[in-house]
């Protein structure tokens, strides 16, 4: 229960960029759960985790802004559609390969999203630190 409260407060406080990151994290978690359940012959657990991953990917798809995102949004839509197809195959055929493939693709997207988050935060921090150190009252002269 505490984890659910933490997640709820994290989601409520998140901006749109962080919400996408949370969906990527959730999808990766569900894919790991699905792979472990499949390895343990836990059909119900595997199916449940795959369904949760599919739901998260569906949320990612509906969050795409084709006007602002242009070709990036279209490419992501195609990739998300491919991931849904592979997860459905994994669920129907009880195969680890498609799960591993989607996990790898999702991890790559998450890493790129995280790098983008940090890249947009760094210039703002640098601009602030430059402004502070350039003022006479913050001259660090000994």
Helices and strands as residue ranges (DSSP letters): H 2-13, H 16-39, H 43-62, H 66-93, H 96-133, G 136-138
